[in-house]
Amino acid sequence: MPSGDVAVIIPAKNEADRIGATVAAARGLAGVDLVVVVDDGSDDGTAAKATGAGAQVVRHARSRGKAAAMETGAEAVRLVESGEQADPGSAPRHLLFLDADLGASAADAGPLTEPVRSGTADMTIAIFSSRVRLGGFGFVTATAGAGIERATGWRPAQPLNGQRCLTRSAFAAALPLAPGWGVETGMTIDLWRKGMRITEVEVPLSHRATGSDWRSQLHRLRQLRDVSRAIAVREPATWRTRRRQAARASKVGPAGR
């Protein structure tokens, strides 16, 4: 396999405590010669820590959400490839998206790139071999999984996992990305429907578990909102019609009363 054919993109917001270790680990992955951190409106030292660890940093002045950060990162990679120092004969890099809070465990993300680099998959999705959860109830994950299954007939093991590697053509086919936290759900549905090859890969990655305080619960509500929207706009029109008819019928009641 060629070297220097993978770019890592890490959306980050207020991850100063972990971003340095994540970047350092990502830079050591096989085939990786570029790590881009998109600082999505952080108010801590995320950008400085990422730069110090060797990442190219692009910053949003205000938070624009995960999907926007992913698109910004992909554009930053494109600009590097089209710059004066670029090799005009080289192929576009594959894109490996990683969460900012993986820390040193990002060094184990290599298997995610292998099916894409070898040409046997257009997108890989991570399955964490061990998961740590503090306060989650799995409702958002179940909603995403059920929505993907309705749309495609296939249900991924971890539908919201953001650790994914894509070919550039697959990423382009997924645009525009579903907003916010609906990005993974929308991407999976869109690429499956376009005939892209999706492979799940088990990896021993780990990130900070979501807690059970009010901020964590608010985060889950935002996730649920974005995931539900991503599913709704991708449902066939016949399904939406049936849902509206069922809703009207429930309001009218028996015998048209």
N, C-alpha and C positions, 0 to 999 in steps of 0.2 A: 504494500500500500504506500502511496506517496506520503511525504511528510508535509506539514504545513497546510493541510486541507480542511481544517476545522477551526471555526471561530466560536468562542464561548461568549454568550450574552447573559449578563446577570442584572435583572431589574432589582433595584434596591431602594429602600426608604428607611432611614434611621436604623442602619445596621452597622454602625461603627464598631461594635464589639465583636462582630464575626466576619465582616467583609474581607478583612485582610487575610485571614486564614483561608477563606473560600477562594479568593483570587490566587493565592500562592499554590493551593492544591490544584486548581483548574489549570494553571500554567504548566503543570507537570504532566498533563494527560497526553497520550500519544496522538500525534497529528495536530495538536493545538499550537498555533503560533500567534494567536491574537485573542486577548480577553478584553471585552468591552463591558464596563459597568455603567448602567444608566441610573443616575441618581435622581429619583423621582421626587424632587422637592424636599429632601432631607433637611432637618434643622440641627443635625449633629455633625460629627466629623466623618461621615461615610465617604464623601468624595476624597478627602485627604488620605484616609486609610487605604482606599482602593488604589489611588495613584501611587502611594508609597509601596504597595505590594506589586506594582508592575502592570496595572490595568490601564487601558485608555478609558477615560471617564467623559461621559456626556451628561450634562445636567439639565433637568427640567426646573425652571424657576419656581414652579408650583406643581403639586402632585397632579398628574394626569391619569393615573391608574396603570395597572399592569399591562394591559393590551397596548396602550400607547408607548410604554417603555420598551416593550418587545419590538414594536415597529421602529422606534428611534434607534434601538440597538442594531437592527438589521440594516438600516440606512447608513449607520456609522461604518459598518463592515463594508458596505458597497463603496462608500467614499474612499476607504483605505485601499480597496482593490482597484479603484480607478485613479488613484493618485500618481504622482510623478515617480514614486519609488516602486510602483507595482510592476509586475511582469505581465505584459500585455497578452502573453500566450497562456497564462495560467487559468485554470477553471475556477469558478466561484467557490468559495469555501462553504462547506456544510455548516449549519447553525446548531449549536448545542446550547439550549436554554437551561440555566441552573438557578435555583433559589439562592438568595444572598446569605441565608443563615445556615447553609450546609457545613460551614467551617472546614476542618481538615478532612471530613468524610467525602468532600468533593473529589478527592483523589481516587475514589472508587467508581467514578462515573464513566470510566472508559468503555465498559461493555455497551453503553448506550450508543456509542458512535460506530461500533463495528458493523452492524447490519447496513447502516447507511453508507459507510465508506466502502464496503464491499459490493454495494449495488443490489442487495437483496431486500432492502426496505426503503420506503420513502420517508417514513417517520417512525421513530421508536418512542415508546412511553415507558417510563420507569415503574417498576413494582418494587416498593421498599420491602426488603426481606424482614425487616423489623420496624415496627411503628410504635411511637410513644405518643399517647394522647392523654391529656389531663382532663379536659372538660367537654369534649365533643360528644355529640350524640349520633353522628353519622347521617343526619337527615339531609344535609346539603349533598353529600356524596351519593346517597341513595337517589335523590332527585336527579342529579346529573346522570347517573348510571341508567336509570329508567328512561330518561329522555333520549339518551343516545341509543338505547336498545329499541325504542319505538321508531326512531328515525332510520336506523341502519340494520336492525336485526342482530346486532352484536353488542355485548356489554363488557367494557373493559374492567379489569380488576380494580384499578384505582383511577377512575375517570378524571379526577381533579389534580392528578399529579402533574406538576409543572416542569419536571425534569424530562426534557424531550430533545431529540436530535432530528433535524429535518434537512432534506436536500433543499437547495435554493428554489428549485422549481416547485417543490411541495409548499414551501413557505409562501411563494407568490400565489399559488393556487388557493391558499387559505385567506388571502386578503379580500376585503378588509376584515380584520380580526373582530370578533365579538367584543364589545366594550367590557372593560373592567375585569371582574373575576369570572366572567362567562367565557373567557378566551379559550380555555382548554376544551370545554364542552363544544363550543362552536367549531373549533378547529378540527376536532375528531369527526364530527358529523360531516362537515364540508369536505374533508379529504376522503373520507370513506365513500361518500356519494360520487366523488370524482374518480373513483377507481384507484386511489393511491394505496400502496401496500403499507399497512400499519402493523408493527410488531411490538409486543410487550417484552421487556427485559428486566429480570430481577437483579437488583443491585443493592449492596449493603449501605445505602445512604441514610442519613438521618438529619433532621432539622429540629429546630425548637418547637416543642408542642404548643398548641393553642390552649390557653387556660380556660377558666370558667368564670372570670370576673365580667363585669358589665361591658368592658371594652371588647373582650373576646366574643361575647354574645352579639354585640353590635356588628363586629366583623363578620360573624356567621350570617347575620341577617342581610348584610350587603352582598355576601357571596350568594345567598339564596336568591336575592333579587336579580343579580346579574345572570346567574345560571338559568333561572326561570325565563328571563327575557331571551337568552340565547336559544333556548329550546323552542319557545313560542314562535319566534320569527322563522324557524326552520321546519316547523310542522307543515305537512301538506295542507292545502286549502280545505280539502274535504274534512280533515280532522278538526280544523278550526270551526267549520260550519256545523259539524255535529256537536261540538262543545257548546256553541251558541244556542243551538236548538235544544240541547239538554238543559241548559241554564234557563231558557225561556219556559220550557215545560215544567221545570221544578217550581218556578214562580207562579205559573197559572194553576197548577194543582190538578187533581183528578176531575175528569168530566168537564174540563174547561172552566172550572170555577176559579 
